[in-house]
Amino acid sequence: MEFNIPFGKQTVNVFLPDKNVISFNAGKGTKAGSGYKSDKQDDLNEHDIVMHAIKNPVQSPTISSLSYKKNNACILASDITRPCPSNKFLPHLISELKKGGVRTIKVIFGLGIHRQHTAEEKLKLAGESAAEDCMLLDSGAGRFIDIGKTSYSTPVEISEHVLSSDFIIATGNIEYHYFAGYSGGAKALMPGVCSYNSICANHSMMLEDMAAAGEFEKNPLRQDIEEAGRMAGIDFIFNVILDDSKRIIGAVAGKNNEAFIEGIKTYDAIYEVSSPEKADIILVSAGGFPKDINLYQAQKALESVKNIVKDGGIIILVARCMEGFGEERFEEWMHYTKDFESIYGKLKQKFVLGGHKAVAVSRLLTLASVMLYSDFDKTATRNMGFEKICDIQGFINESLKSDGDLRIAVVPNGRFIKYCPL
């Protein structure tokens, strides 16, 4: 079997014997997404999917009706580290706002604690049409205003550019997230356009057992996000579901969080994947650019497969990491991943954003070894507790010579895999 593993904007090709490859139980849902159905995958049209969702919102009037005679509006959009193709749907959302008589529209990119965008990146994310009609802003530009605390004691401090808007649309793409349950929905607001203080308080709940991929109702961290969205007054959400080529295959729009719940049901139907066995070796990619732009983002791929690696097994992470670690505190904490008890205790004593991801890596390293195929050199890779690998095919071949019965799992797009033994 040949596998094309995404690596930056390229692929790495690996050949494996059929008998050694683990087969997954995949989702059985329609590829057409929520509300829009087609008998043939080739018939799918991204424009039609987007417009169907916009024209048929879940438990909500249309955007033009809701925004009627509003002075200004803002659309919360994903930043450069996310695969969400905002430029494909922003013009349609903007058109609906204009029908409602909205005069000033801002597109605000939710940075969380990520870096600022260049002007070129903003234009690429929004598209020329949106750039002509709207102000393009990063959420980190300006003050954050405190509007109170959630029932989980999380301070909700939001960008002044959002709070000064009369109408708020939250956008994004739905996929599994290793501690928020899912991306999308109110996550565009928390952590997207919130302060470091707010994000730190929310993310501290990642240590809770139910803060896991695919968990929504019982996930305290996710429910904290939903509460923040209600406090801020998100008026409308628009979320897309993407295939592995980042093509829109589904979309939902409407009231938060009713529309979002419909979206995750559709996503689960398509992408809920399980494994009947655990693997000796897992070959996993973050999904290529932009998800492997840095290790801070690519780390999520490790979390997606941690439940299907055998104790003492090996995970090979394929992630280019052209921008290195991607976050200063994460880089600092990654030097201590070899001592889980110490780094975990340090985080429990005082939660530090960036440190939280290093702790997740450290926890994984108590169960399995990680080999990293990336732009990092050998020394940097070893300093973070990983082993650098330069020839994946060669390593696999040598491993199979030693043990011809090795079980190998290949997850080329960082998809969350559940372990469901037969």
C-alpha positions as CSV (number, residue, x, y, z in Angstrom):
1,M,0.0,0.0,0.0
2,E,1.2,3.5,-0.8
3,F,0.5,6.4,1.5
4,N,1.0,10.1,0.7
5,I,1.7,11.8,4.0
6,P,1.2,15.6,4.0
7,F,4.3,17.6,5.0
8,G,4.1,21.3,4.7
9,K,2.9,22.0,1.1
10,Q,4.4,18.7,-0.1
11,T,3.9,15.0,0.7
12,V,6.1,12.1,1.9
13,N,5.4,8.8,0.2
14,V,5.6,5.6,2.2
15,F,5.0,2.0,1.1
16,L,3.8,-0.6,3.6
17,P,2.9,-4.3,3.3
18,D,-0.9,-4.7,3.3
19,K,-0.8,-7.3,6.0
20,N,0.8,-5.0,8.5
21,V,-1.5,-2.0,8.1
22,I,-4.4,-1.5,10.6
23,S,-7.8,-0.9,9.0
24,F,-10.0,1.7,10.7
25,N,-13.8,1.7,11.1
26,A,-14.8,4.9,9.4
27,G,-17.9,7.1,9.7
28,K,-20.8,6.3,7.5
29,G,-22.4,9.8,7.2
30,T,-23.2,11.6,4.0
31,K,-20.2,13.5,2.5
32,A,-22.6,16.3,1.5
33,G,-22.9,17.7,5.0
34,S,-25.8,19.1,6.9
35,G,-28.9,20.0,4.9
36,Y,-27.4,19.8,1.4
37,K,-27.3,16.3,-0.1
38,S,-26.2,15.0,-3.4
39,D,-26.2,11.4,-4.9
40,K,-22.7,11.9,-6.3
41,Q,-19.7,13.4,-4.6
42,D,-18.6,15.0,-7.9
43,D,-21.9,17.0,-7.9
44,L,-20.9,18.8,-4.7
45,N,-20.5,22.5,-5.1
46,E,-19.0,24.6,-2.4
47,H,-21.0,27.6,-3.3
48,D,-24.3,25.7,-3.1
49,I,-23.4,24.2,0.3
50,V,-22.5,27.6,1.7
51,M,-25.6,29.3,0.3
52,H,-27.9,26.6,1.5
53,A,-26.7,26.9,5.0
54,I,-27.0,30.7,4.9
55,K,-30.5,30.6,3.5
56,N,-31.7,27.9,5.9
57,P,-30.3,28.8,9.3
58,V,-30.9,26.6,12.3
59,Q,-33.5,28.0,14.8
60,S,-32.8,31.5,13.6
61,P,-34.0,34.2,11.2
62,T,-31.7,35.0,8.3
63,I,-28.6,37.3,8.7
64,S,-30.3,40.1,6.8
65,S,-33.4,40.0,9.0
66,L,-31.4,39.8,12.3
67,S,-29.0,42.6,11.3
68,Y,-31.8,44.9,10.0
69,K,-30.8,48.5,10.5
70,K,-27.7,47.6,12.6
71,N,-25.0,50.3,12.4
72,N,-22.0,48.0,12.4
73,A,-21.1,44.3,12.5
74,C,-18.1,42.1,13.0
75,I,-17.3,38.7,11.6
76,L,-15.0,36.5,13.7
77,A,-12.6,34.6,11.4
78,S,-9.9,32.0,11.9
79,D,-6.2,32.9,11.8
80,I,-3.4,31.7,9.5
81,T,-2.8,28.5,11.6
82,R,-6.3,27.2,10.8
83,P,-7.4,25.5,7.5
84,C,-10.7,27.3,7.4
85,P,-11.3,28.8,3.9
86,S,-12.9,32.0,5.1
87,N,-12.4,33.7,1.7
88,K,-14.9,31.3,0.2
89,F,-17.8,32.3,2.5
90,L,-17.0,35.8,3.8
91,P,-18.4,37.5,0.6
92,H,-21.7,35.8,1.1
93,L,-22.0,36.7,4.8
94,I,-21.0,40.3,4.0
95,S,-23.7,40.4,1.2
96,E,-26.3,39.3,3.7
97,L,-25.2,42.0,6.2
98,K,-25.5,44.6,3.5
99,K,-29.0,43.5,2.7
100,G,-29.8,44.2,6.3
101,G,-28.5,47.7,6.0
102,V,-25.3,47.3,8.0
103,R,-23.0,50.1,7.1
104,T,-19.7,49.2,8.7
105,I,-18.3,45.6,8.7
106,K,-15.1,44.4,10.4
107,V,-13.5,41.0,9.9
108,I,-11.6,40.2,13.1
109,F,-9.1,37.4,13.0
110,G,-9.0,35.4,16.3
111,L,-5.4,35.1,17.3
112,G,-5.8,33.7,20.8
113,I,-2.1,33.8,21.8
114,H,-0.8,33.3,18.2
115,R,1.3,35.8,16.4
116,Q,0.0,38.9,14.5
117,H,-0.7,38.6,10.8
118,T,1.1,40.4,8.0
119,A,-1.0,42.5,5.6
120,E,-0.6,39.9,2.9
121,E,-1.8,37.1,5.2
122,K,-4.9,39.1,6.1
123,L,-5.7,39.6,2.5
124,K,-5.2,35.9,1.7
125,L,-7.4,34.8,4.6
126,A,-10.3,37.2,3.8
127,G,-10.0,37.4,0.0
128,E,-9.9,40.6,-2.1
129,S,-13.7,41.1,-2.1
130,A,-14.0,41.1,1.6
131,A,-10.9,43.2,2.0
132,E,-12.5,45.9,-0.3
133,D,-15.7,45.9,1.8
134,C,-14.4,45.5,5.3
135,M,-11.8,46.5,7.8
136,L,-9.4,43.6,8.5
137,L,-8.2,43.5,12.1
138,D,-6.3,41.1,14.3
139,S,-7.9,40.5,17.7
140,G,-4.7,41.5,19.5
141,A,-4.9,45.0,18.2
142,G,-6.4,47.2,20.9
143,R,-7.8,46.7,24.4
144,F,-9.6,43.9,26.0
145,I,-12.8,44.7,28.0
146,D,-13.9,42.6,31.0
147,I,-17.6,41.7,30.8
148,G,-17.7,39.4,33.8
149,K,-17.0,35.8,34.8
150,T,-18.5,32.5,33.7
151,S,-19.9,30.1,36.3
152,Y,-16.5,28.4,36.0
153,S,-14.8,31.6,37.3
154,T,-13.3,32.4,33.9
155,P,-12.9,36.1,33.3
156,V,-14.4,37.0,29.9
157,E,-12.1,39.8,28.5
158,I,-13.0,40.4,24.9
159,S,-11.4,42.6,22.2
160,E,-12.9,46.1,22.1
161,H,-13.4,45.8,18.4
162,V,-15.9,42.9,19.0
163,L,-17.7,44.5,21.8
164,S,-18.2,47.8,19.9
165,S,-20.1,45.9,17.2
166,D,-23.9,45.8,17.1
167,F,-23.9,42.4,15.5
168,I,-21.5,39.4,15.9
169,I,-21.1,36.5,13.5
170,A,-18.7,33.7,14.6
171,T,-17.2,31.5,11.9
172,G,-14.8,28.6,11.6
173,N,-14.5,25.0,10.6
174,I,-15.6,22.1,12.7
175,E,-13.2,19.3,13.6
176,Y,-12.1,17.4,16.6
177,H,-10.0,19.3,19.2
178,Y,-8.0,17.4,21.8
179,F,-9.3,19.2,24.8
180,A,-12.1,21.6,23.6
181,G,-13.9,18.7,22.1
182,Y,-14.5,20.4,18.8
183,S,-13.3,23.5,17.0
184,G,-15.9,25.9,15.7
185,G,-19.0,27.5,17.3
186,A,-18.2,29.9,20.1
187,K,-14.6,28.9,20.1
188,A,-14.2,31.8,17.6
189,L,-14.8,34.0,20.5
190,M,-13.2,32.1,23.4
191,P,-10.3,31.8,23.0
192,G,-10.2,33.5,19.6
193,V,-10.7,37.1,20.5
194,C,-10.1,37.0,24.3
195,S,-7.2,38.1,26.4
196,Y,-4.3,36.0,27.6
197,N,-5.9,36.1,31.1
198,S,-9.2,34.7,29.8
199,I,-7.5,32.0,27.6
200,C,-5.3,30.9,30.5
201,A,-8.3,30.4,32.9
202,N,-10.3,28.5,30.3
203,H,-7.4,26.3,29.1
204,S,-6.5,25.4,32.7
205,M,-9.5,23.0,32.6
206,M,-7.7,20.9,29.9
207,L,-6.4,18.8,32.8
208,E,-10.0,17.6,33.5
209,D,-10.8,14.0,32.4
210,M,-13.8,15.1,30.2
211,A,-11.8,17.8,28.4
212,A,-11.2,15.5,25.4
213,A,-11.7,15.2,21.7
214,G,-15.3,14.5,20.7
215,E,-16.7,15.5,24.1
216,F,-19.2,18.4,24.2
217,E,-22.0,18.3,26.9
218,K,-19.8,16.9,29.7
219,N,-16.7,18.8,28.8
220,P,-16.2,21.7,31.3
221,L,-13.8,23.6,29.2
222,R,-16.1,23.5,26.2
223,Q,-19.1,24.5,28.3
224,D,-17.1,27.4,29.6
225,I,-16.5,28.5,26.0
226,E,-20.3,28.2,25.3
227,E,-21.1,30.3,28.3
228,A,-18.6,33.0,27.2
229,G,-20.3,33.1,23.8
230,R,-23.7,33.7,25.4
231,M,-22.3,36.4,27.6
232,A,-20.8,38.2,24.7
233,G,-24.0,37.9,22.7
234,I,-23.0,36.0,19.5
235,D,-25.8,36.7,17.1
236,F,-25.1,34.1,14.5
237,I,-22.6,31.4,13.6
238,F,-21.5,30.0,10.4
239,N,-19.3,26.8,10.4
240,V,-18.0,24.6,7.6
241,I,-16.9,21.0,7.5
242,L,-13.9,20.2,5.3
243,D,-12.6,17.1,3.5
244,D,-8.9,16.2,3.6
245,S,-8.2,18.5,0.6
246,K,-9.7,21.4,2.7
247,R,-12.7,21.5,0.4
248,I,-16.1,22.5,1.9
249,I,-18.3,19.4,2.1
250,G,-20.8,20.7,4.7
251,A,-21.9,23.8,6.4
252,V,-24.3,25.0,9.2
253,A,-25.5,28.4,10.1
254,G,-27.9,29.9,12.6
255,K,-28.3,30.3,16.4
256,N,-25.5,29.5,18.7
257,N,-25.2,26.9,20.0
258,E,-28.1,25.0,18.3
259,A,-26.5,25.3,14.8
260,F,-23.2,24.2,16.2
261,I,-24.7,21.1,17.7
262,E,-26.2,20.2,14.4
263,G,-22.8,20.7,12.8
264,I,-20.9,18.4,15.2
265,K,-23.6,15.7,14.6
266,T,-22.8,15.9,10.9
267,Y,-19.1,16.0,11.5
268,D,-19.3,12.9,13.7
269,A,-21.3,11.0,11.1
270,I,-18.6,11.7,8.6
271,Y,-15.4,11.6,10.6
272,E,-15.8,9.5,13.7
273,V,-13.1,6.8,13.2
274,S,-12.2,3.9,15.5
275,S,-9.5,1.3,15.6
276,P,-10.1,-2.4,16.6
277,E,-6.6,-2.7,17.7
278,K,-3.5,-0.8,19.0
279,A,-0.5,-0.2,16.9
280,D,3.2,-0.9,17.4
281,I,4.0,2.0,15.1
282,I,1.8,5.0,14.2
283,L,2.6,7.3,11.3
284,V,0.7,10.5,11.7
285,S,0.8,13.9,10.0
286,A,-0.8,17.1,11.2
287,G,-2.3,17.4,7.8
288,G,0.3,19.6,6.1
289,F,0.2,23.4,5.9
290,P,-1.1,25.3,7.8
291,K,-1.6,22.8,10.5
292,D,2.1,21.9,10.6
293,I,3.3,25.5,10.3
294,N,4.9,25.1,13.8
295,L,5.1,22.5,16.5
296,Y,2.6,24.4,18.7
297,Q,-0.1,23.5,16.1
298,A,1.3,20.1,15.0
299,Q,1.4,18.7,18.5
300,K,-2.4,18.2,18.3
301,A,-1.7,15.3,15.9
302,L,0.1,13.4,18.6
303,E,-3.0,13.8,20.9
304,S,-5.3,12.5,18.1
305,V,-3.6,9.0,18.1
306,K,-2.4,8.6,21.7
307,N,-5.2,6.1,22.5
308,I,-4.2,3.6,19.7
309,V,-0.5,3.3,20.4
310,K,0.7,0.3,22.3
311,D,2.5,0.9,25.6
312,G,6.2,1.3,24.6
313,G,5.2,1.8,20.9
314,I,6.4,4.4,18.5
315,I,4.7,7.4,17.0
316,I,6.3,9.0,14.0
317,L,5.0,12.6,13.6
318,V,5.4,14.1,10.2
319,A,5.3,17.9,10.5
320,R,7.4,20.4,8.8
321,C,7.3,23.1,11.5
322,M,8.8,25.8,9.2
323,E,8.2,28.4,11.9
324,G,9.8,26.3,14.6
325,F,8.0,26.0,18.0
326,G,5.5,28.7,17.3
327,E,5.2,30.0,20.9
328,E,7.9,31.1,23.3
329,R,6.6,29.5,26.5
330,F,5.9,26.3,24.7
331,E,9.5,26.2,23.5
332,E,10.8,26.9,27.0
333,W,8.7,24.1,28.6
334,M,9.5,21.6,25.9
335,H,13.0,21.3,27.4
336,Y,11.4,19.5,30.5
337,T,9.3,16.9,28.8
338,K,11.5,14.0,29.9
339,D,10.3,14.5,33.6
340,F,6.5,14.3,33.5
341,E,5.9,14.4,37.3
342,S,7.9,17.6,37.6
343,I,6.5,19.4,34.6
344,Y,2.9,18.3,35.5
345,G,3.3,19.4,39.1
346,K,4.6,22.8,37.9
347,L,1.6,23.3,35.7
348,K,-0.8,22.2,38.4
349,Q,0.7,24.8,40.7
350,K,0.4,27.6,38.2
351,F,-1.2,27.1,34.8
352,V,0.9,28.6,31.9
353,L,-0.3,28.8,28.3
354,G,2.2,27.1,26.1
355,G,3.3,25.0,29.1
356,H,0.0,23.1,28.8
357,K,1.0,21.6,25.5
358,A,4.4,20.6,26.7
359,V,2.7,18.8,29.6
360,A,0.5,16.9,27.1
361,V,3.6,15.9,25.2
362,S,5.4,14.8,28.4
363,R,2.4,12.7,29.4
364,L,2.5,11.0,26.0
365,L,6.2,10.2,26.3
366,T,5.5,8.2,29.4
367,L,3.5,5.8,27.2
368,A,5.4,5.8,23.9
369,S,8.4,7.1,22.0
370,V,8.0,9.9,19.4
371,M,10.1,10.3,16.3
372,L,9.9,13.6,14.5
373,Y,10.2,14.2,10.8
374,S,10.6,18.0,10.5
375,D,12.7,21.0,9.8
376,F,14.1,20.8,13.4
377,D,17.7,19.6,13.6
378,K,18.8,16.6,15.5
379,T,19.9,18.4,18.7
380,A,16.7,20.5,19.0
381,T,14.6,17.4,18.4
382,R,16.4,15.4,21.1
383,N,16.1,18.4,23.5
384,M,12.3,18.2,23.3
385,G,12.3,14.5,24.1
386,F,11.9,13.3,20.6
387,E,14.1,11.4,18.2
388,K,14.8,12.9,14.7
389,I,14.0,10.7,11.8
390,C,15.2,11.5,8.3
391,D,14.3,8.3,6.4
392,I,10.8,7.1,7.3
393,Q,10.7,4.3,4.7
394,G,14.1,3.1,5.7
395,F,13.1,3.0,9.4
396,I,9.9,1.1,8.6
397,N,11.8,-1.4,6.4
398,E,14.4,-2.1,9.1
399,S,11.7,-2.5,11.7
400,L,9.8,-5.0,9.6
401,K,13.0,-7.0,9.1
402,S,13.2,-7.4,12.9
403,D,9.6,-8.2,13.3
404,G,7.5,-9.0,10.3
405,D,4.3,-9.0,12.3
406,L,4.4,-5.3,13.4
407,R,1.0,-3.6,13.4
408,I,1.2,-0.2,11.7
409,A,-1.4,2.6,11.7
410,V,-1.3,5.5,9.2
411,V,-3.2,8.7,10.0
412,P,-2.2,11.2,7.3
413,N,-4.5,14.1,8.5
414,G,-4.2,14.1,12.2
415,R,-7.7,12.6,12.6
416,F,-8.8,11.7,16.1
417,I,-9.0,7.9,16.3
418,K,-10.9,6.1,19.1
419,Y,-9.8,2.8,20.4
420,C,-12.8,0.4,20.2
421,P,-11.6,-3.2,20.6
422,L,-13.7,-5.9,19.0
